[in-house]
Every structure is written in structure tokens, then in C-alpha cells.
Amino acid sequence: MRKAGRPFPINESRSSGRETHLAAGAAGSATCPLCGSGAVHDFLSAPDRFHWRHQEYKLLRCSSCTYVWLDGPPRPEEMPLHYDEDYHRAIVTAGEKSAEGRWRMQRERISQYKKSGALLDIGCSSGGFLGTMKRGSWELHGIEMNASTAEKAKASTGAELFVGNAADAPFPAGRFDVITCFDVVEHVYQPRQLLGKVREWLKPDGIFYTTLPNIDSWEARLLGTCWYGLELPRHLSHFSPRSLRYVMSSLGFQEIAISTPASSYVERSASYVCSEFLEKVGISPVPMVNTGPRGFASRAVRKVLRLTLIELFAAAASLAGAAGSIEGIFSKFDLKASGPAITSETQS
């Protein structure tokens, strides 16, 4: 999760009890908004653990395509409460920290298909990823909801920025060689609409590269409502490799690769498990959004666990196709059928 703005937004009533959130208009949907199937059932209910608020939100799941979505999502005008300044600060810091190492894998993946061209990063935050691409032969563009964050990205990367909802961006058809969308699609009210715009904006030989949490991961199943990847109510959609493959195919994309890299939300999820325990024994936990810098001993213990148990778990889950996040790479057309199209020299 790296988004700092308010990709598409939420409402919260401060209640001492745990009550399900039902916003007007969208509750109780009888069909899957992704595939239209009526095979819909309750999945789980959970609160906003990042802010440690008690209001609960209900997720529904489609048995046909496996898509999971927030039932009765908060209205867009209510979202600023959930993308508050504390959240904004935490996510910006995470995206900028050790940017070269943080985005190395993504740069290497892109370079397998494109060496240069026009690149658009949807949900670019403060420009952490774009900043690592500026030394290459790239024409950089970004989309960011938050105006101050967009200004920071523009100043640090020189990219052209559109501030606002991605669906409203005025890019012409066939504009980009590469479009990236890291940990954004899950925040969107209408993911099909956004992905349709992505296909429109790509050049004929362009590629789309996305990452998002995996609702069918081992850790999501083990940790349930304490899984960090749920991020309720900011995450409105929850994809599995199967549901991502379905929606991309239905929109006319050609799959290059779908995988689950050796990544994990276990470490942050453990904080939610601990906070849940503290609350049960009568101790008020400190919300993760307000957690300050950790001491040396705490950082050392966390690093040892990360480099041993967590990495082993993530590697095993990745091999099984069930790690914590999904990486998807798609093309606008069938590049294999049309010849060696994805090279930096190819012109649209």
C-alpha cells in the first residue's frame, strides 16, 4: 500500500460497539459487479484497524469469479475522513523510504519489455517510483489525487502530473508505452472503468503493469479480519489471480504474466493481532497510523523475523501461487501473435 492521496473515498461514526457500515444505495447487491453472477455470499466483516476504529464493514464474495468487494461503500465525499493527514503522512513516508531498493524489481520487470518511451504511473503519490525512472530515456507522467503530494512528485521527478480522479484524466488514446498502477486498483469504486481507460491510453504495443493485494493468499486466509491487506474501508475491491485474470480478459487485455511474488503483509498484520489481544484484555492499543519510530531492539527483532520466518513463508507461498500480493503484466493486443512488438524501438 503506497497511496497517499484519496484515490476514491469514506464515512465513519464513532461508536463504542461494532456495527456494520451500510451507505445509501449500494448495500445488499445481489449480483457480482465484476462478472454479473448471482452466486454472491457474505465473506467477512472487519473494522478499520489502521486507525483502530470500531465501525465494521462487510465484504461480499462472488463464488463464480472470486471477486470480493465492500458492501455499501462510503460515499466519495466521505472518503477524506479515512484518507486523513496521518494516513497520508504514513503512506508517503513508506513510498519514499529507500526508493532505489523499494522499486528495483519493478524497474527490472519493465526493462524486460520496454527500455524507453512515455510512461504513466497512476496513483504516483510523491513520486517515489517515478523518481527512480527519471535517469532513463523516459517521458514521465503521473496521476495523483492529492494536490500537495502531486506538487512534491512534480518537483522531485519533473513528471507531468494530472491531479484528480484517474478516470477524468484527458490523455489521448494510444498515448503511453507503459502504464503502471501499483496498489491502486483496490481503492477504486469502478475498477472496470479505470482499467478500460488504461487500455484506451496504451499504444498498440504498450504494456500495463499492476500490483495489488491477493485476497486468496495463504496469509489472508490464516489471518482473517486481521490481515493487513484488507485495509477497510479504503480498499473497496479485493482481487485474486483468478478474478484479475477474468476482468482483464473481459476488457480485451492479453495476459503476459500473472504471479504472486514473495511478498508479505504478515509483519504488519501481526501488529493488528497484538492490538486485538490488548483490547480484549482491557488495554487500549495505539493505532498503527499513530505509531512512532521503533526503538533499536524492536527494529532488530523485526528484521531477524523478516529475514527468516517471514521470508521463508513468503517464498513458499509464492511458489504455491498464494503469496500476499499479485503482480500482473498485460498488453493491449496479443504481442506474440503480432510479432516482436514490445521493444523500445517499436512505434505505434
GITA-V119622 format. One record per backbone hydrogen bond with DSSP energy under -0.5 kcal/mol. NH is the residue of the N-H (numbers start at 1). CO is the residue of the C=O. Records with the same first field share a line. If there is no record, write none. Layout:
# GITA-V119622
NH->CO, CO
This chain:
# GITA-V119622
14->12
15->13
19->17
21->56
22->20
23->72
26->23
27->23
29->26
32->37
36->32
40->38
41->61
43->59
44->59
46->57
48->55
49->47
52->48
53->48
56->19
57->46
59->44
60->69
61->41
62->67
63->39, 61
66->62
68->238
69->60
70->236
71->58
72->26
73->70
78->75
79->75, 76
81->10, 78
82->79
83->79
88->84
89->85
90->86
91->87
92->88
93->89
94->90
95->91
96->92
97->93
99->96
102->98
103->99
104->101
107->103
108->104
109->105
110->106
111->107
112->108, 109
113->110
114->110
117->137
119->117, 139
120->178
121->141
122->120, 180
123->143
124->121, 143
127->124
131->127
132->128, 129
133->129, 130
134->130
136->133
137->115
138->136
139->117
140->138
141->119
142->160
143->121
144->162
147->145
150->146
151->147
152->148
153->149
154->150
155->151
156->152
157->153
158->154
160->140
161->159
162->142
163->161
164->144, 162
168->165
169->166
174->200
175->172, 201
176->201
177->118
178->118
179->207
180->120
181->209
183->181, 211
184->211
187->184
188->185
193->190
194->190
195->191
196->192
197->193
198->194
199->195
200->196
201->197
202->198
203->176
206->203
207->177
208->330
209->179
210->328
211->181
212->326
214->324
215->213, 239
217->214
218->322
221->217
222->218
223->219
224->220
226->223
227->224
230->227
231->228
234->231
235->231
236->186, 234
237->186
238->68
239->213
244->240
245->241
246->242
247->243
248->244
249->245
250->246
251->247
252->249
253->248
254->331
256->329
257->329
259->327
263->261
269->265
270->266
271->267
272->268
273->269
274->270
275->271
276->272
277->273
278->274
279->275
280->276
281->277
282->279
283->278
285->283
287->285
288->49
289->50
290->287
291->288
299->295
300->296
301->297
302->298
303->299
304->300
305->301
306->302
307->303
308->304
310->305
311->306
312->308
313->309
314->310
315->311
316->312
317->313
318->314
319->315
320->316
321->318
322->317
324->263
326->212
327->259
328->210
329->257
330->208
331->254
332->206
333->204
335->333
338->334
339->336
341->335, 339
343->341
346->343
